[in-house]
Amino acid sequence: MNQRIKYNLLGMFLLLLGFMSQHAKAQDKELKIFLNDEKTHYIRGTGLGQIWIRYTDFNPGSTIFGTPKTDGFDVGLRRVRYQAFGQLTDQIFIYTQFGINSFGSLSGRKPGMFLHDVTAEYAIIPRKFSLGAGLHGVNGTVRYSSSSVGTILGLDLPFIEESTNDLSDQFVRKLGVYAKGQLGSFDYRLSASNPFPIQTALSPVPTLPDGVTNQAYYSAQAPSVQYQGYFMWQFWEKESNQFPYMVGTYLGKKKVLNIGSGFASQANAVEYRATAQGEKILAPSKQFGLDVFLDSPLDKEKGTAITAYAAYIDYDFGPNYIRNGGAMNPANGVTAGQGSFNGAGNSFPLIGTGQVYYTQVGYLMRNDLLGKLGTLQPYAQLIVSDFERVANPFTVYDLGVNWLQAGHRSKLSLDYQSRPVLASGIGEKLEKNTADPRKGMLVMQYQFAF
């Protein structure tokens, strides 16, 4: 990292320190309007913003509008979200969310807010069985297929668990129906949804090229219904299932130990050819996952706590399917003949047919560690991907720390991510780029929520 980048990051860090020190006593107050005298019916509003300050070591051959770049410094809005939801009657709950994602220096100017969620649900048997419909994020497979963006343990969501993010959904949401409930310690959710056609995606989705064999791509035909489910056994305290999005860390406020399992399935989702001149073969997408989540206080008097999570996922998107991804990509092109399989900027192979192992762990330090300025929560994350298309398993890891001044309401995070660079290997297999095997990204994020 050059000295100019270091000074920029340090300067922005000090500015944020000054800002945050003025708001260390944020109150846990709610924007809430009651609709009846008993205060059981209400409408509530919340908001969230995540600001990124980032240095990225670009993938080989990256360009920004044709200008070659090896690295770069940028500032962006990772997320801006607003929610309005409420209990209108004893049985009817509504939930809406809108905002923007990934507004960076290469984004179109004056971005428009878009809908994330618009759902209405009816509690047939309160807490045990509810039915809902709309634009929803009631997903299956594993816990963080539906993540709570405001309570993330690490810097960003574990996208490895969001397999169709903005491919056949709208940032993990689809139009459909769902059922959910809790029967004692057993928590369940099921949904049936219409995936969006890939033709309506904002970024072009690659389709099956001529002459390519034994390599699946998402099908351009009208999509079939997708069925999803996730089932969880809660050993200690119960988590709320009012919202579809699962908490990343409770910061020691709950004692939770859950084991979960889920699935997602869609007929005729992908297509490939067995021979160069053969007809297209349609195949289903199938996903299965197992995971375990632990969040527990260690010393209640000191406020220390641990958060840990581990998941196993089996993805089947047809033979040799693979998809790259990079958060708020800071580059948008590659010089011909100089790139890698990763593509531009910070992309790397994110989703593919094969097995994925994901884990994260965080330790919340004592609540008065920094006096009135709050405390720290160091964390680590590891992805091990064993994709059919890649010759050998590869890893992506993050190391970071959260500075918590008012819980998740005012949080400053510093994260370093290391990702692999892959080059084309013999035949269809991808191998590590031996000349330039890994790249890094350093991000500082400030999150505010109300």
C-alpha positions in Angstrom: 0.0 0.0 0.0 1.5 3.4 -1.0 2.0 6.2 1.5 -0.7 8.5 0.0 -3.3 5.7 0.4 -2.2 5.1 4.0 -2.5 8.9 4.9 -6.0 9.1 3.3 -7.2 6.1 5.3 -5.6 7.5 8.5 -7.2 10.9 8.0 -10.6 9.5 7.4 -10.2 7.2 10.4 -9.4 10.2 12.7 -12.4 12.2 11.4 -14.7 9.3 12.2 -13.1 9.0 15.6 -14.0 12.6 16.4 -17.6 12.1 15.0 -18.2 8.9 17.0 -16.9 10.3 20.2 -19.7 12.9 20.2 -22.3 10.1 19.9 -21.2 7.5 22.3 -24.4 7.8 24.4 -26.9 6.9 21.6 -30.2 6.0 23.1 -32.2 2.9 22.4 -35.3 4.8 21.4 -37.7 3.8 18.6 -39.6 5.6 16.0 -43.0 4.1 16.8 -46.6 5.1 16.4 -49.2 3.2 18.4 -52.6 2.5 16.7 -54.6 1.5 19.8 -54.8 2.3 23.5 -53.4 -1.1 24.4 -50.2 -0.4 22.4 -50.4 -3.8 20.7 -50.9 -2.3 17.2 -48.3 0.0 15.9 -46.2 1.3 12.9 -42.5 1.6 13.3 -39.7 3.0 11.2 -35.9 2.3 11.1 -32.9 3.4 9.0 -29.4 2.2 8.4 -26.3 3.5 6.5 -23.0 1.8 5.8 -20.1 4.0 4.5 -17.0 2.3 3.0 -13.5 3.7 2.8 -11.4 1.2 0.9 -8.1 0.4 -0.6 -8.1 -2.5 -3.1 -5.2 -4.4 -4.7 -6.8 -5.0 -8.1 -6.9 -8.3 -10.0 -4.3 -8.6 -12.9 -5.1 -6.5 -15.9 -7.9 -4.4 -14.3 -8.9 -1.2 -15.9 -11.3 1.7 -15.1 -12.9 2.9 -18.3 -9.9 1.6 -20.2 -7.3 3.1 -18.0 -5.0 0.4 -16.5 -5.0 0.3 -12.7 -3.1 -2.0 -10.3 -4.8 -0.7 -7.2 -7.1 2.0 -6.0 -8.7 4.0 -3.1 -12.4 4.7 -3.1 -15.3 5.7 -0.9 -18.8 4.3 -1.3 -22.2 3.7 0.2 -22.4 0.0 0.8 -26.0 0.2 1.9 -28.6 2.7 2.7 -31.9 1.2 4.0 -35.2 2.4 5.4 -37.8 0.1 6.9 -41.5 0.7 7.8 -43.4 -2.1 9.3 -46.2 -2.7 11.7 -48.8 -4.8 13.5 -52.0 -3.6 12.1 -54.3 -6.0 13.8 -53.7 -9.0 16.2 -53.2 -11.2 13.1 -51.9 -8.9 10.4 -48.2 -7.8 10.2 -46.8 -5.8 7.3 -43.1 -5.2 6.4 -41.5 -2.9 3.8 -37.9 -2.0 3.1 -36.4 0.2 0.5 -33.0 1.8 -0.2 -29.9 1.5 -2.3 -26.9 -0.9 -2.4 -23.3 -0.5 -3.6 -23.2 3.2 -4.7 -19.6 3.7 -5.6 -17.6 5.9 -7.8 -18.4 3.8 -10.9 -22.1 3.7 -10.3 -24.6 5.7 -12.3 -25.2 9.1 -10.7 -28.4 10.0 -8.8 -29.3 6.4 -8.0 -33.0 5.6 -7.4 -34.3 4.0 -4.3 -35.7 0.5 -4.9 -37.9 -1.9 -3.1 -36.3 -4.7 -1.1 -39.3 -6.0 0.8 -43.1 -5.5 0.6 -44.9 -8.3 2.5 -48.1 -8.9 4.3 -48.7 -11.9 6.6 -51.5 -13.3 8.6 -51.0 -15.2 11.8 -53.4 -18.2 11.6 -52.1 -19.6 14.8 -50.1 -16.8 16.5 -46.3 -17.6 16.7 -47.0 -21.2 15.4 -48.3 -20.7 11.9 -48.3 -17.6 9.7 -48.8 -17.2 5.9 -47.5 -14.3 3.9 -46.9 -13.0 0.4 -45.2 -10.3 -1.5 -41.6 -9.4 -2.3 -39.8 -11.4 0.4 -36.5 -12.8 1.7 -37.8 -16.0 3.3 -35.0 -18.2 1.9 -33.7 -21.7 2.5 -30.4 -23.5 2.4 -28.6 -21.9 5.4 -28.9 -19.2 8.1 -27.3 -16.4 6.1 -29.2 -17.0 3.0 -31.4 -14.4 4.7 -29.0 -12.0 6.6 -29.8 -9.1 8.9 -27.6 -6.4 7.4 -27.6 -4.3 10.5 -26.2 -7.0 12.8 -23.4 -8.5 10.7 -20.5 -9.9 12.7 -18.0 -9.3 10.0 -17.7 -6.3 7.6 -20.1 -7.7 5.0 -22.6 -10.4 4.4 -21.4 -13.9 3.7 -22.3 -13.8 0.0 -21.2 -17.4 -0.3 -24.6 -18.2 1.2 -26.6 -16.0 -1.2 -26.2 -18.1 -4.3 -28.6 -16.2 -6.7 -28.0 -12.7 -5.4 -29.2 -10.3 -8.1 -29.0 -13.1 -10.7 -32.6 -14.4 -10.5 -33.7 -12.4 -7.4 -33.6 -8.8 -6.3 -30.8 -8.8 -3.7 -32.0 -12.2 -2.3 -35.7 -11.3 -2.5 -38.3 -12.9 -4.8 -42.0 -12.5 -5.4 -43.9 -15.4 -3.8 -45.7 -16.9 -0.8 -44.3 -18.2 2.4 -45.2 -20.0 5.7 -43.3 -19.8 9.0 -43.7 -20.5 12.6 -42.3 -21.9 15.8 -43.4 -25.1 17.5 -41.7 -25.2 20.8 -38.0 -25.2 20.1 -38.5 -26.0 16.4 -38.4 -23.0 14.0 -39.4 -23.4 10.3 -39.8 -21.4 7.2 -41.0 -22.5 3.7 -41.5 -20.5 0.5 -42.5 -20.9 -3.1 -41.4 -18.0 -5.4 -41.1 -16.8 -9.0 -37.4 -16.2 -9.8 -36.9 -13.1 -12.0 -35.9 -13.9 -15.6 -32.1 -13.3 -16.1 -33.0 -10.9 -18.9 -34.2 -8.3 -16.4 -31.0 -8.3 -14.3 -29.3 -4.9 -14.2 -25.9 -6.5 -15.0 -25.9 -8.9 -18.0 -26.0 -12.5 -16.9 -23.7 -14.8 -19.0 -25.6 -17.3 -21.1 -24.4 -20.6 -22.7 -21.9 -19.8 -25.6 -21.8 -21.8 -28.8 -19.3 -24.7 -28.8 -18.9 -24.8 -25.0 -19.5 -28.3 -23.6 -20.1 -29.7 -20.1 -20.3 -26.3 -18.5 -23.6 -25.0 -17.2 -25.0 -21.5 -17.4 -28.3 -20.0 -16.1 -31.0 -20.7 -18.6 -32.6 -17.8 -20.5 -36.0 -19.6 -20.7 -38.9 -18.6 -18.5 -38.0 -19.6 -15.0 -39.7 -22.3 -13.0 -41.0 -21.8 -9.4 -38.3 -22.0 -6.8 -39.0 -23.9 -3.5 -37.0 -23.2 -0.4 -37.0 -24.2 3.2 -35.0 -23.8 6.4 -35.5 -25.6 9.7 -33.8 -24.8 13.0 -33.7 -26.4 16.4 -33.2 -23.9 19.2 -31.5 -25.4 22.3 -31.3 -22.3 24.5 -33.1 -19.0 24.1 -35.5 -18.6 21.2 -34.8 -16.2 18.4 -37.6 -14.0 17.0 -38.9 -15.0 13.6 -40.9 -11.8 13.0 -38.5 -10.8 10.2 -37.0 -13.2 7.7 -33.4 -11.9 8.3 -31.2 -13.7 10.7 -29.1 -11.9 13.3 -25.3 -12.0 12.9 -24.4 -11.3 16.5 -26.4 -10.4 19.6 -23.4 -8.8 21.3 -24.0 -11.0 24.4 -27.7 -9.9 24.8 -29.0 -13.5 24.2 -27.8 -17.0 24.8 -28.4 -18.9 21.6 -27.4 -22.3 20.3 -29.1 -23.4 17.1 -28.6 -26.2 14.6 -30.2 -25.7 11.2 -30.7 -27.3 7.8 -32.3 -26.2 4.6 -32.7 -26.5 0.9 -33.5 -24.7 -2.3 -34.6 -26.2 -5.6 -35.7 -24.9 -9.0 -36.4 -27.1 -12.1 -34.8 -26.3 -15.4 -32.8 -23.4 -13.9 -29.5 -24.1 -15.9 -28.5 -25.4 -19.3 -25.5 -27.0 -20.9 -24.4 -29.1 -23.9 -22.9 -32.5 -23.7 -21.2 -32.1 -27.1 -20.2 -29.0 -29.1 -23.0 -29.4 -31.7 -25.5 -31.0 -29.3 -28.9 -29.7 -28.1 -29.1 -27.7 -24.9 -29.8 -29.9 -21.9 -31.9 -28.3 -19.1 -31.0 -29.2 -15.5 -32.3 -28.2 -12.0 -30.5 -26.1 -9.4 -30.3 -27.9 -6.1 -28.9 -26.6 -2.8 -28.6 -28.2 0.6 -27.0 -26.9 3.8 -26.2 -27.6 7.4 -25.1 -25.1 10.0 -24.7 -24.3 13.6 -24.9 -20.9 15.3 -23.7 -19.9 18.8 -24.0 -16.6 20.5 -23.5 -16.4 24.3 -22.3 -14.1 27.0 -19.1 -15.3 28.8 -19.0 -12.9 31.7 -22.2 -10.9 32.2 -20.6 -8.5 34.6 -17.8 -7.6 32.2 -20.1 -7.9 29.1 -17.8 -10.3 27.3 -19.4 -12.7 24.8 -18.6 -15.1 21.9 -20.2 -15.5 18.5 -19.4 -18.5 16.3 -20.9 -19.9 13.2 -20.1 -22.8 10.8 -21.8 -24.0 7.7 -21.6 -26.8 5.1 -23.3 -26.2 1.7 -23.7 -28.5 -1.3 -24.4 -26.5 -4.5 -25.5 -28.2 -7.7 -26.0 -25.8 -10.6 -25.2 -28.2 -13.3 -21.8 -29.4 -14.5 -18.9 -27.0 -13.8 -21.1 -24.0 -13.1 -19.1 -21.1 -11.6 -19.9 -17.4 -11.0 -17.6 -14.5 -10.0 -18.5 -11.7 -7.7 -17.0 -8.7 -6.1 -18.6 -6.3 -3.6 -19.1 -2.7 -5.1 -16.4 -3.5 -7.7 -14.0 -0.6 -8.0 -12.9 -1.5 -11.6 -15.0 -2.2 -14.6 -12.7 -3.7 -17.3 -9.7 -5.9 -18.1 -6.9 -5.4 -20.7 -7.1 -8.1 -23.3 -4.6 -10.9 -22.7 -3.5 -9.5 -19.3 -6.4 -10.7 -17.0 -7.2 -13.7 -14.9 -10.3 -15.8 -14.6 -11.3 -13.5 -11.7 -12.1 -10.6 -14.0 -11.8 -7.0 -13.0 -11.2 -5.3 -9.6 -11.9 -7.4 -6.5 -13.9 -10.2 -8.1 -13.3 -13.9 -7.4 -15.1 -17.2 -7.9 -17.9 -16.9 -5.4 -20.6 -19.5 -6.3 -20.2 -22.8 -8.1 -21.2 -26.4 -8.3 -19.4 -28.2 -5.4 -19.0 -27.9 -1.7 -18.5 -24.8 0.5 -17.3 -24.7 4.1 -17.8 -21.4 5.9 -17.0 -20.3 9.4 -16.8 -17.1 11.4 -16.0 -16.3 15.1 -16.0 -13.1 17.1 -15.1 -12.2 20.7 -16.8 -9.2 22.4 -14.4 -7.6 24.8 -15.4 -6.1 28.1 -18.0 -3.3 27.9 -15.7 -0.6 29.4 -12.6 -1.5 27.5 -12.4 2.0 26.0 -14.2 3.8 28.8 -17.0 6.0 27.5 -16.0 5.2 23.9 -17.3 1.6 24.0 -15.5 -1.6 23.3 -14.0 -3.8 20.6 -15.0 -7.1 18.9 -12.3 -8.8 16.9 -13.4 -11.4 14.4 -12.2 -13.8 11.7 -14.0 -15.4 8.8 -12.9 -18.3 6.4 -14.4 -19.7 3.2 -13.1 -22.9 1.8 -14.6 -23.6 -1.7 -14.2 -26.9 -3.4 -15.8 -26.3 -6.8 -16.1 -28.9 -9.6 -14.6 -26.4 -12.1 -11.5 -25.6 -10.0 -8.6 -28.1 -9.8 -8.1 -27.6 -6.0 -10.0 -26.1 -3.1 -9.2 -22.4 -2.4 -9.7 -20.1 0.5 -10.9 -16.6 1.2 -10.4 -15.1 4.6 -11.2 -11.9 6.5 -9.6 -10.6 9.7 -11.1 -7.5 11.4 -12.3 -5.7 14.4 -15.6 -3.8 15.2 -15.4 -0.8 17.4 -18.9 -0.6 19.1 -19.9 2.6 20.7 -23.6 2.1 20.9 -24.0 -1.6 19.8 -24.9 -1.8 16.2 -26.3 1.7 16.2 -22.8 3.3 15.9 -20.1 0.9 14.7 -16.8 1.4 13.1 -15.2 -1.7 11.5 -11.8 -2.3 9.9 -11.4 -5.4 7.8 -8.7 -7.0 5.7 -9.8 -9.6 3.1 -7.4 -11.9 1.1 -8.8 -13.6 -2.0 -7.3 -16.0 -4.5 -6.5 -15.3 -8.2 -7.3 -18.1 -10.6 -5.9 -18.7 -14.1 -7.1 -21.0 -16.8 -5.7 -24.5 -16.4 -5.6 -27.6 -18.6 -8.9 -28.3 -20.3 -11.8 -27.0 -18.3 -10.1 -26.9 -14.9 -9.1 -23.6 -13.3 -5.9 -23.4 -11.3 -4.2 -20.8 -9.1 -2.3 -18.0 -10.8 1.2 -19.0 -9.7 2.7 -15.6 -10.8 0.2 -13.6 -8.7 -1.8 -16.0 -6.5 -3.6 -13.7 -4.0 -4.8 -10.1 -3.7 -6.0 -8.1 -0.7 -8.6 -5.5 0.2 -8.6 -3.2 3.2 -11.9 -1.6 4.2 -13.0 0.7 6.9 -16.8 0.9 7.4 -18.9 3.2 9.6 -22.4 2.0 10.3 -25.2 4.0 11.8 -28.7 2.8 12.6 -31.8 4.2 14.2 
